[in-house]
Amino acid sequence: MDLPERWSIKYKDLTFNLQPFSFKHTGLFPEQAVNWDWFSEKIRNEKGRQIKVLNLFAYTGGATLAAAKAGAAVTHVDASKGMVSWAKENAAASGLERAPIRYIVDDCVKFVEREIRRGNRYDAVIMDPPSYGRGPKGEVWKIEDNIHHFIKLCTSLLSSEPLFFLINSYTTGLQAGVLSYMLSEEVGKKFSGRVTADEIGLPVKESGLVLPCGASGRWER
């Protein structure tokens, strides 16, 4: 099927600019809308304080924009300068160019380590790690080797009243049960709360079935 060079789509009050890539991405993972709705409601329900969200491996900003639209202050971190620029375009298209979003081009692990040393804290963490990747200075990320330690590291950034922790996985070896185990070990033991994990997917109108698109693990207070 032929696709246009560039087009836009809307989800509720958000607008995303898309374009096809040779590696079969278009700049958006629409199955993540179920997570956007989940954490947006949690952010809106927090009265009396602005929730600080850290979005790691933040890509073109789907989760960033959803959180900002719900009223959060978001730190958006991705190693790709091009993806961060794209996220800014999506923010402008969604009327969020003046929202409290801080855009950072950096290796996510190194950024988290520096934030810990600086004493910065966040009320929520979102991460959408790739199976394999390189940071802007050649840093190697391999999800099977790095993810559990990284989750543990990120718990040091959580505030005294954290709201949620969300991990997305498109890697076969990191199924829902694995995500649930890691969140329970590293976040649940430290902050109590509730851990859930499940597959996510896209409904197929013609068949009434759901196309599997990975898994998500959630911790919530």
C-alpha positions as CSV (number, residue, x, y, z in Angstrom):
1,M,0.0,0.0,0.0
2,D,1.3,3.4,-1.0
3,L,1.5,5.9,1.9
4,P,1.9,9.7,1.6
5,E,5.2,11.2,2.5
6,R,3.7,12.9,5.6
7,W,0.3,13.2,7.2
8,S,-1.4,14.0,10.5
9,I,-3.9,12.2,12.7
10,K,-5.8,13.1,15.9
11,Y,-6.4,11.3,19.1
12,K,-8.9,13.3,21.3
13,D,-7.2,16.7,21.7
14,L,-3.8,15.6,20.5
15,T,-2.4,15.8,16.9
16,F,0.5,13.7,15.6
17,N,2.5,14.2,12.5
18,L,3.4,10.9,10.8
19,Q,5.7,9.7,8.1
20,P,6.8,6.2,7.0
21,F,10.3,4.8,7.7
22,S,12.2,2.0,6.0
23,F,12.1,0.1,9.3
24,K,8.2,0.1,9.3
25,H,7.6,2.8,11.9
26,T,5.4,5.8,11.2
27,G,6.3,7.9,14.3
28,L,3.4,6.7,16.6
29,F,2.4,3.6,18.4
30,P,-1.4,4.0,18.6
31,E,-1.9,1.0,20.9
32,Q,-0.4,3.2,23.6
33,A,-3.6,5.2,23.8
34,V,-4.9,2.8,26.4
35,N,-2.0,3.8,28.6
36,W,-2.3,7.5,27.8
37,D,-6.0,7.4,29.0
38,W,-5.0,5.5,32.2
39,F,-2.3,7.8,33.4
40,S,-4.1,11.0,32.2
41,E,-7.0,10.2,34.5
42,K,-4.6,9.6,37.4
43,I,-2.8,12.9,36.8
44,R,-6.1,14.9,36.5
45,N,-7.4,13.3,39.7
46,E,-4.4,14.6,41.7
47,K,-5.7,17.8,43.2
48,G,-3.5,20.4,44.8
49,R,-0.2,19.5,43.1
50,Q,1.3,19.4,39.7
51,I,2.6,16.0,38.9
52,K,6.2,15.7,37.6
53,V,6.5,13.0,34.9
54,L,9.8,11.6,33.6
55,N,9.3,10.1,30.1
56,L,12.3,8.0,29.1
57,F,13.0,6.7,25.5
58,A,10.3,9.2,24.8
59,Y,10.3,8.9,20.9
60,T,8.0,11.4,19.2
61,G,6.2,12.3,22.4
62,G,2.9,10.5,22.5
63,A,3.0,9.9,26.2
64,T,4.6,13.3,26.8
65,L,1.8,15.1,25.1
66,A,-0.9,13.1,26.9
67,A,0.6,13.7,30.3
68,A,1.1,17.4,29.6
69,K,-2.5,17.8,28.3
70,A,-3.6,16.2,31.6
71,G,-1.7,18.9,33.5
72,A,1.6,17.4,34.3
73,A,5.1,18.9,34.0
74,V,7.0,16.5,31.8
75,T,10.7,15.8,31.2
76,H,11.0,14.2,27.8
77,V,14.3,12.3,27.2
78,D,15.5,10.5,24.1
79,A,18.9,9.9,22.6
80,S,17.8,10.9,19.1
81,K,17.9,14.6,18.3
82,G,15.6,14.0,15.4
83,M,12.9,12.3,17.5
84,V,13.0,15.1,20.1
85,S,12.5,17.7,17.3
86,W,9.6,15.6,16.0
87,A,8.1,15.6,19.5
88,K,8.3,19.4,19.6
89,E,6.5,19.5,16.3
90,N,3.7,17.3,17.7
91,A,3.5,19.5,20.8
92,A,3.0,22.6,18.6
93,A,0.4,20.8,16.5
94,S,-1.5,19.8,19.6
95,G,-1.4,23.4,21.0
96,L,1.1,22.4,23.7
97,E,4.1,24.5,22.6
98,R,3.9,26.4,25.9
99,A,3.2,23.5,28.1
100,P,5.8,22.7,30.9
101,I,7.7,20.2,28.8
102,R,11.5,19.9,29.1
103,Y,13.1,18.3,26.1
104,I,16.4,16.5,26.6
105,V,18.6,14.8,24.0
106,D,20.7,12.3,26.1
107,D,21.4,8.7,26.9
108,C,18.6,7.8,29.3
109,V,20.7,5.8,31.8
110,K,23.3,8.6,32.1
111,F,20.5,11.2,32.4
112,V,18.9,9.3,35.3
113,E,22.2,8.9,37.0
114,R,22.8,12.6,36.8
115,E,19.3,13.4,38.1
116,I,19.9,11.2,41.1
117,R,23.1,13.1,41.9
118,R,21.3,16.4,41.4
119,G,18.6,15.3,43.9
120,N,15.7,15.8,41.4
121,R,12.6,13.8,42.0
122,Y,9.6,12.8,39.9
123,D,6.1,11.6,40.8
124,A,5.8,9.3,37.8
125,V,8.1,7.5,35.4
126,I,7.2,6.3,31.9
127,M,9.7,4.2,29.9
128,D,9.4,2.7,26.4
129,P,12.8,1.1,26.0
130,P,14.0,-0.4,22.7
131,S,15.3,-3.9,22.4
132,Y,18.7,-2.5,21.3
133,G,20.0,1.0,20.9
134,R,22.9,3.5,21.1
135,G,23.0,6.8,22.9
136,P,24.3,10.0,21.4
137,K,27.9,9.2,22.4
138,G,27.8,5.5,21.4
139,E,26.4,4.2,24.7
140,V,25.0,0.6,24.1
141,W,21.6,-0.4,25.4
142,K,20.5,-4.0,25.3
143,I,17.2,-4.5,27.0
144,E,17.7,-8.0,28.4
145,D,20.9,-7.0,30.1
146,N,20.0,-3.5,31.3
147,I,16.3,-3.2,32.0
148,H,16.0,-4.7,35.6
149,H,18.9,-2.6,36.9
150,F,17.5,0.5,35.2
151,I,14.1,0.1,36.8
152,K,15.8,-0.2,40.2
153,L,17.8,2.9,39.4
154,C,14.7,4.9,38.4
155,T,13.1,4.1,41.8
156,S,15.7,6.4,43.3
157,L,14.1,9.3,41.3
158,L,10.6,8.8,42.7
159,S,9.2,11.3,45.1
160,S,7.9,10.6,48.5
161,E,4.4,10.3,47.1
162,P,4.8,8.7,43.6
163,L,1.7,8.3,41.5
164,F,2.6,5.6,38.8
165,F,5.4,3.8,37.0
166,L,4.7,2.5,33.5
167,I,6.9,0.2,31.4
168,N,6.2,-0.7,27.8
169,S,7.8,-3.7,26.0
170,Y,7.9,-4.8,22.4
171,T,10.5,-7.5,23.1
172,T,9.4,-11.1,23.1
173,G,11.5,-12.0,26.2
174,L,9.9,-9.2,28.2
175,Q,6.3,-10.4,28.4
176,A,3.7,-9.1,30.9
177,G,4.7,-11.6,33.6
178,V,8.3,-10.4,33.5
179,L,7.3,-6.8,33.7
180,S,5.0,-7.5,36.6
181,Y,7.8,-9.3,38.4
182,M,10.4,-6.5,38.0
183,L,7.9,-3.8,39.0
184,S,6.8,-5.8,42.1
185,E,10.4,-6.4,43.1
186,E,11.8,-2.9,42.6
187,V,8.8,-0.5,43.0
188,G,6.1,-2.5,44.9
189,K,8.5,-3.6,47.7
190,K,9.6,0.0,48.2
191,F,6.3,1.9,47.8
192,S,3.6,-0.8,48.2
193,G,0.7,0.0,45.8
194,R,-0.6,-2.2,43.0
195,V,1.1,-3.8,40.1
196,T,-0.7,-5.0,37.0
197,A,0.6,-6.1,33.6
198,D,-1.0,-7.3,30.4
199,E,-0.7,-7.5,26.6
200,I,-1.8,-4.5,24.6
201,G,-3.0,-4.4,21.0
202,L,-5.1,-2.8,18.3
203,P,-8.7,-3.8,17.5
204,V,-9.2,-5.1,14.0
205,K,-12.6,-3.9,12.7
206,E,-13.0,-6.5,10.0
207,S,-12.4,-9.6,12.2
208,G,-13.3,-8.3,15.6
209,L,-10.0,-9.6,16.9
210,V,-7.1,-7.8,18.6
211,L,-3.7,-7.5,17.0
212,P,-1.1,-8.1,19.7
213,C,1.4,-5.2,20.0
214,G,3.5,-5.9,23.0
215,A,2.9,-5.6,26.7
216,S,2.7,-3.0,29.5
217,G,3.5,-3.2,33.1
218,R,2.0,-0.7,35.6
219,W,2.6,0.2,39.2
220,E,0.2,2.6,40.8
221,R,0.0,4.1,44.3
